Amino acid sequence: NLFLLCHYGVLCPLQAIVGQNVLLQCPCKKRNERMDMKWQLEDHTTVLHHSGSHNTTNIGEGYQNRVSLFQNEDKDNCSLLLSGITVADNGMYKCFFQTETLVYIHITLHVIGKTFVLLVFCCCLFLYPKIPKHLHRNA
């Protein structure tokens, strides 16, 4: 089989806070339901793989009980709900599905922490116990 790989579109980067849920949108109109549909990270880690021919869904390690699809409600919706976001979920996700060609959508997820840290740097001008002579002031 020869498949043409075409870039369907890049969606805007998403931001999520640790512990929240995030919806990674992937509209898949005209998807061939007998073919596979897959979500994976940029390093090829499988998040979710749905086999259309066997009607089975396999969920990648670390994503069990954290991902949901909406295909039962809407066959043209391959969006992925990712629950309980962790810092490890940061990265670029790809949604692959088959129409007349192989289609993929990229979504970049930026995970931010719940608290913000402010770093303050200070510089000391005077050396204790000795102050440089040129800094002495005459009273």
CYANA upper distance limits for C-alpha pairs under 8 A (distance plus 0.5 A):
  3 PHE  CA    101 THR  CA      6.67
  3 PHE  CA    102 LEU  CA      6.72
  4 LEU  CA    101 THR  CA      5.96
  4 LEU  CA    102 LEU  CA      6.46
  5 LEU  CA    101 THR  CA      7.18
  5 LEU  CA    102 LEU  CA      5.69
  5 LEU  CA    103 VAL  CA      6.91
  5 LEU  CA    104 TYR  CA      8.36
  6 CYS  CA    101 THR  CA      7.76
  6 CYS  CA    102 LEU  CA      7.00
  6 CYS  CA    103 VAL  CA      6.16
  6 CYS  CA    104 TYR  CA      7.53
  7 HIS  CA    103 VAL  CA      6.82
  7 HIS  CA    104 TYR  CA      6.32
  7 HIS  CA    105 ILE  CA      7.25
  8 TYR  CA    103 VAL  CA      6.36
  8 TYR  CA    104 TYR  CA      6.34
  8 TYR  CA    105 ILE  CA      6.30
  9 GLY  CA    104 TYR  CA      8.17
  9 GLY  CA    105 ILE  CA      6.11
  9 GLY  CA    106 HIS  CA      7.58
 10 VAL  CA    105 ILE  CA      6.54
 10 VAL  CA    106 HIS  CA      5.76
 10 VAL  CA    107 ILE  CA      7.04
 11 LEU  CA    105 ILE  CA      8.11
 11 LEU  CA    106 HIS  CA      7.11
 11 LEU  CA    107 ILE  CA      6.19
 11 LEU  CA    108 THR  CA      8.45
 12 CYS  CA    107 ILE  CA      7.49
 12 CYS  CA    108 THR  CA      7.93
 13 PRO  CA    107 ILE  CA      6.68
 13 PRO  CA    108 THR  CA      5.26
 13 PRO  CA    109 LEU  CA      6.40
 13 PRO  CA    110 HIS  CA      7.67
 14 LEU  CA    107 ILE  CA      7.95
 14 LEU  CA    108 THR  CA      6.69
 14 LEU  CA    109 LEU  CA      5.38
 14 LEU  CA    110 HIS  CA      6.54
 15 GLN  CA    109 LEU  CA      6.35
 15 GLN  CA    110 HIS  CA      5.24
 15 GLN  CA    111 VAL  CA      6.33
 15 GLN  CA    112 ILE  CA      7.70
 16 ALA  CA     20 GLN  CA      7.09
 16 ALA  CA     21 ASN  CA      8.03
 16 ALA  CA     22 VAL  CA      7.07
 16 ALA  CA     85 ILE  CA      7.84
 16 ALA  CA    109 LEU  CA      7.75
 16 ALA  CA    110 HIS  CA      6.84
 16 ALA  CA    111 VAL  CA      5.48
 16 ALA  CA    112 ILE  CA      6.75
 17 ILE  CA     85 ILE  CA      7.54
 17 ILE  CA    111 VAL  CA      6.18
 17 ILE  CA    112 ILE  CA      5.46
 17 ILE  CA    113 GLY  CA      6.21
 17 ILE  CA    114 LYS  CA      6.62
 18 VAL  CA     84 GLY  CA      7.63
 18 VAL  CA     85 ILE  CA      5.52
 18 VAL  CA     86 THR  CA      5.64
 18 VAL  CA     87 VAL  CA      7.04
 18 VAL  CA    111 VAL  CA      6.96
 18 VAL  CA    112 ILE  CA      6.70
 18 VAL  CA    113 GLY  CA      5.89
 18 VAL  CA    114 LYS  CA      6.60
 19 GLY  CA     83 SER  CA      8.11
 19 GLY  CA     84 GLY  CA      4.99
 19 GLY  CA     85 ILE  CA      5.30
 19 GLY  CA     86 THR  CA      6.88
 20 GLN  CA     83 SER  CA      7.02
 20 GLN  CA     84 GLY  CA      5.86
 20 GLN  CA     85 ILE  CA      5.97
 21 ASN  CA     81 LEU  CA      7.50
 21 ASN  CA     82 LEU  CA      6.13
 21 ASN  CA     83 SER  CA      4.74
 21 ASN  CA     84 GLY  CA      6.12
 21 ASN  CA     85 ILE  CA      6.57
 22 VAL  CA     81 LEU  CA      6.35
 22 VAL  CA     82 LEU  CA      5.86
 22 VAL  CA     83 SER  CA      7.04
 22 VAL  CA     85 ILE  CA      8.06
 23 LEU  CA     79 SER  CA      7.32
 23 LEU  CA     80 LEU  CA      6.30
 23 LEU  CA     81 LEU  CA      4.99
 23 LEU  CA     82 LEU  CA      6.78
 24 LEU  CA     79 SER  CA      6.05
 24 LEU  CA     80 LEU  CA      5.61
 24 LEU  CA     81 LEU  CA      6.74
 24 LEU  CA     82 LEU  CA      7.98
 24 LEU  CA    107 ILE  CA      7.56
 25 GLN  CA     78 CYS  CA      7.76
 25 GLN  CA     79 SER  CA      4.87
 25 GLN  CA     80 LEU  CA      7.02
 26 CYS  CA     77 ASN  CA      6.87
 26 CYS  CA     78 CYS  CA      5.57
 26 CYS  CA     79 SER  CA      4.97
 26 CYS  CA     80 LEU  CA      8.03
 26 CYS  CA     95 CYS  CA      7.17
 26 CYS  CA    105 ILE  CA      7.40
 27 PRO  CA     76 ASP  CA      6.61
 27 PRO  CA     77 ASN  CA      5.41
 27 PRO  CA     78 CYS  CA      6.32
 27 PRO  CA     79 SER  CA      7.17
 28 CYS  CA     75 LYS  CA      8.38
 28 CYS  CA     76 ASP  CA      5.32
 28 CYS  CA     77 ASN  CA      6.05
 28 CYS  CA     78 CYS  CA      6.35
 28 CYS  CA     97 PHE  CA      7.76
 29 LYS  CA     75 LYS  CA      8.46
 29 LYS  CA     76 ASP  CA      5.16
 29 LYS  CA     77 ASN  CA      7.89
 30 LYS  CA     76 ASP  CA      7.61
 30 LYS  CA     99 THR  CA      6.31
 31 ARG  CA     76 ASP  CA      7.41
 31 ARG  CA     97 PHE  CA      7.09
 31 ARG  CA     98 GLN  CA      6.06
 31 ARG  CA     99 THR  CA      5.18
 32 ASN  CA     97 PHE  CA      8.30
 32 ASN  CA     98 GLN  CA      6.07
 32 ASN  CA     99 THR  CA      5.82
 32 ASN  CA    100 GLU  CA      8.50
 33 GLU  CA     52 GLY  CA      6.04
 33 GLU  CA     53 SER  CA      8.47
 33 GLU  CA     75 LYS  CA      8.50
 34 ARG  CA     51 SER  CA      8.21
 34 ARG  CA     52 GLY  CA      4.74
 34 ARG  CA     53 SER  CA      5.37
 35 MET  CA     51 SER  CA      7.09
 35 MET  CA     52 GLY  CA      5.20
 35 MET  CA     53 SER  CA      6.60
 35 MET  CA     97 PHE  CA      8.00
 35 MET  CA     98 GLN  CA      6.73
 36 ASP  CA     49 HIS  CA      7.75
 36 ASP  CA     50 HIS  CA      6.13
 36 ASP  CA     51 SER  CA      5.05
 36 ASP  CA     52 GLY  CA      5.50
 36 ASP  CA     53 SER  CA      7.85
 36 ASP  CA     97 PHE  CA      6.87
 36 ASP  CA     98 GLN  CA      7.57
 37 MET  CA     49 HIS  CA      6.54
 37 MET  CA     50 HIS  CA      5.67
 37 MET  CA     51 SER  CA      7.14
 37 MET  CA     52 GLY  CA      7.83
 37 MET  CA     78 CYS  CA      8.47
 37 MET  CA     95 CYS  CA      7.94
 37 MET  CA     96 PHE  CA      6.09
 37 MET  CA     97 PHE  CA      5.08
 37 MET  CA     98 GLN  CA      7.71
 38 LYS  CA     46 THR  CA      8.15
 38 LYS  CA     47 VAL  CA      8.26
 38 LYS  CA     48 LEU  CA      6.24
 38 LYS  CA     49 HIS  CA      4.91
 38 LYS  CA     50 HIS  CA      6.60
 38 LYS  CA     94 LYS  CA      8.45
 38 LYS  CA     95 CYS  CA      6.26
 38 LYS  CA     96 PHE  CA      5.62
 38 LYS  CA     97 PHE  CA      7.16
 39 TRP  CA     46 THR  CA      6.86
 39 TRP  CA     47 VAL  CA      5.91
 39 TRP  CA     48 LEU  CA      5.62
 39 TRP  CA     49 HIS  CA      6.89
 39 TRP  CA     93 TYR  CA      7.39
 39 TRP  CA     94 LYS  CA      6.08
 39 TRP  CA     95 CYS  CA      5.11
 39 TRP  CA     96 PHE  CA      6.93
 40 GLN  CA     44 HIS  CA      6.24
 40 GLN  CA     45 THR  CA      5.98
 40 GLN  CA     46 THR  CA      4.94
 40 GLN  CA     47 VAL  CA      5.51
 40 GLN  CA     48 LEU  CA      7.35
 40 GLN  CA     93 TYR  CA      6.16
 40 GLN  CA     94 LYS  CA      5.84
 40 GLN  CA     95 CYS  CA      7.26
 41 LEU  CA     45 THR  CA      5.70
 41 LEU  CA     46 THR  CA      7.08
 41 LEU  CA     47 VAL  CA      7.52
 41 LEU  CA     91 GLY  CA      7.44
 41 LEU  CA     92 MET  CA      6.30
 41 LEU  CA     93 TYR  CA      5.01
 41 LEU  CA     94 LYS  CA      6.67
 42 GLU  CA     91 GLY  CA      7.59
 42 GLU  CA     92 MET  CA      5.87
 42 GLU  CA     93 TYR  CA      6.48
 42 GLU  CA     94 LYS  CA      7.53
 45 THR  CA     60 GLY  CA      8.03
 46 THR  CA     59 ILE  CA      7.94
 46 THR  CA     60 GLY  CA      5.73
 47 VAL  CA     59 ILE  CA      6.35
 47 VAL  CA     60 GLY  CA      5.15
 47 VAL  CA     61 GLU  CA      8.03
 47 VAL  CA     63 TYR  CA      6.88
 48 LEU  CA     57 THR  CA      7.54
 48 LEU  CA     58 ASN  CA      6.28
 48 LEU  CA     59 ILE  CA      4.97
 48 LEU  CA     60 GLY  CA      6.28
 48 LEU  CA     67 VAL  CA      8.45
 49 HIS  CA     57 THR  CA      6.14
 49 HIS  CA     58 ASN  CA      5.67
 49 HIS  CA     59 ILE  CA      6.92
 49 HIS  CA     60 GLY  CA      8.49
 50 HIS  CA     55 ASN  CA      7.51
 50 HIS  CA     56 THR  CA      6.25
 50 HIS  CA     57 THR  CA      4.74
 50 HIS  CA     58 ASN  CA      6.85
 51 SER  CA     55 ASN  CA      5.90
 51 SER  CA     56 THR  CA      5.79
 51 SER  CA     57 THR  CA      6.72
 52 GLY  CA     56 THR  CA      7.59
 59 ILE  CA     63 TYR  CA      6.82
 59 ILE  CA     64 GLN  CA      6.53
 59 ILE  CA     67 VAL  CA      8.49
 60 GLY  CA     64 GLN  CA      7.40
 63 TYR  CA     67 VAL  CA      6.73
 66 ARG  CA     81 LEU  CA      8.38
 66 ARG  CA     82 LEU  CA      6.17
 66 ARG  CA     83 SER  CA      5.33
 66 ARG  CA     84 GLY  CA      7.21
 67 VAL  CA     80 LEU  CA      7.03
 67 VAL  CA     81 LEU  CA      5.95
 67 VAL  CA     82 LEU  CA      5.27
 67 VAL  CA     83 SER  CA      6.77
 68 SER  CA     80 LEU  CA      6.25
 68 SER  CA     81 LEU  CA      5.59
 68 SER  CA     82 LEU  CA      7.38
 69 LEU  CA     78 CYS  CA      7.00
 69 LEU  CA     79 SER  CA      6.65
 69 LEU  CA     80 LEU  CA      5.67
 69 LEU  CA     81 LEU  CA      7.05
 70 PHE  CA     74 ASP  CA      6.63
 70 PHE  CA     75 LYS  CA      8.08
 70 PHE  CA     77 ASN  CA      6.66
 70 PHE  CA     78 CYS  CA      7.00
 70 PHE  CA     79 SER  CA      7.09
 70 PHE  CA     80 LEU  CA      7.94
 71 GLN  CA     75 LYS  CA      5.06
 71 GLN  CA     76 ASP  CA      7.54
 71 GLN  CA     77 ASN  CA      6.35
 71 GLN  CA     78 CYS  CA      6.77
 78 CYS  CA     95 CYS  CA      8.38
 85 ILE  CA     89 ASP  CA      6.84
 85 ILE  CA    111 VAL  CA      8.11
 86 THR  CA     90 ASN  CA      8.17
 86 THR  CA    111 VAL  CA      7.78
 87 VAL  CA    111 VAL  CA      6.25
 87 VAL  CA    112 ILE  CA      7.70
 87 VAL  CA    113 GLY  CA      8.09
 89 ASP  CA    109 LEU  CA      8.06
 89 ASP  CA    111 VAL  CA      7.52
 90 ASN  CA    108 THR  CA      8.40
 90 ASN  CA    109 LEU  CA      5.94
 90 ASN  CA    110 HIS  CA      5.77
 90 ASN  CA    111 VAL  CA      5.71
 91 GLY  CA    108 THR  CA      6.21
 91 GLY  CA    109 LEU  CA      5.83
 91 GLY  CA    110 HIS  CA      7.09
 92 MET  CA    106 HIS  CA      7.15
 92 MET  CA    107 ILE  CA      6.11
 92 MET  CA    108 THR  CA      4.67
 92 MET  CA    109 LEU  CA      6.57
 93 TYR  CA    106 HIS  CA      6.18
 93 TYR  CA    107 ILE  CA      5.64
 93 TYR  CA    108 THR  CA      6.59
 93 TYR  CA    109 LEU  CA      7.94
 94 LYS  CA    104 TYR  CA      6.82
 94 LYS  CA    105 ILE  CA      5.96
 94 LYS  CA    106 HIS  CA      5.16
 94 LYS  CA    107 ILE  CA      6.91
 95 CYS  CA    104 TYR  CA      5.75
 95 CYS  CA    105 ILE  CA      5.64
 95 CYS  CA    106 HIS  CA      7.20
 96 PHE  CA    102 LEU  CA      7.55
 96 PHE  CA    103 VAL  CA      6.17
 96 PHE  CA    104 TYR  CA      4.86
 96 PHE  CA    105 ILE  CA      7.26
 97 PHE  CA    102 LEU  CA      6.47
 97 PHE  CA    103 VAL  CA      5.93
 97 PHE  CA    104 TYR  CA      6.99
 98 GLN  CA    102 LEU  CA      5.15
 98 GLN  CA    103 VAL  CA      6.50
 99 THR  CA    103 VAL  CA      7.52
126 PHE  CA    130 LYS  CA      8.33
126 PHE  CA    131 ILE  CA      6.28
126 PHE  CA    132 PRO  CA      8.03
127 LEU  CA    131 ILE  CA      6.08
127 LEU  CA    132 PRO  CA      8.19
131 ILE  CA    135 LEU  CA      7.38
131 ILE  CA    136 HIS  CA      7.74
132 PRO  CA    136 HIS  CA      7.55
